[in-house]
Amino acid sequence: MTDERTPPTGKGKGNVAGLAKLLGVALGAFAFTFALVPLYNIACQKVFGVRLQQGPADAAAKSRAAASDRWVTVQFDGGVNSKLPWAFEPEQVTMRVQPGVQYEALYFARNDGDRAIVGNAVPSVAPARASAYFNKTECFCFTAQVLQPGESRDMPVRFIVDPDLPDNIHTLTLSYTFFKNESQTDALGAS
């Protein structure tokens, strides 16, 4: 009597190896997406100077700190790059703020050019070591701004000075420089 069964071809081993690779890729993708949130937070804070809002426990701690008697002076400054025919300046030069409390300041912008122009604002905080304690919760610098010829606009920035600001810092300066966004401006002209 002969055995009519076919000899094993090794397909079962290939399926197991393929399944292991697929499982490895899926776990790797999961780990990568899980790591994106802290990487995004680091990029926002270190590159753009934006600290994302904290959770409820952090907010409660900050509101307790805000009840203190500490006050800090925030100075505002603004300018434009020479290639941008805009007027841009803060609507107030200084503001006394209490750490842990949200405030709003306004900047004024006007397009003095003869066509629509897209501009991007680049913020900076001085002294540099205080920039980690200056948190913008809403800002015109987060997106490109389009102004038509002769158009003017008030641009708000909402911010909180962190209660953990070192005690020896009494004055912060928030400064913006607007630059012409050449590629987006050219795209406006083409449409």
Secondary structure as UniProt FT lines:
FT   HELIX           11..47
FT   HELIX           56..66
FT   STRAND          72..80
FT   TURN            82..83
FT   STRAND          86..90
FT   STRAND          94..97
FT   TURN            99..100
FT   STRAND          102..111
FT   STRAND          117..126
FT   HELIX           128..133
FT   STRAND          134..139
FT   HELIX           140..142
FT   STRAND          145..147
FT   TURN            149..150
FT   STRAND          152..161
FT   TURN            163..164
FT   TURN            167..168
FT   STRAND          171..180
FT   HELIX           182..190
//
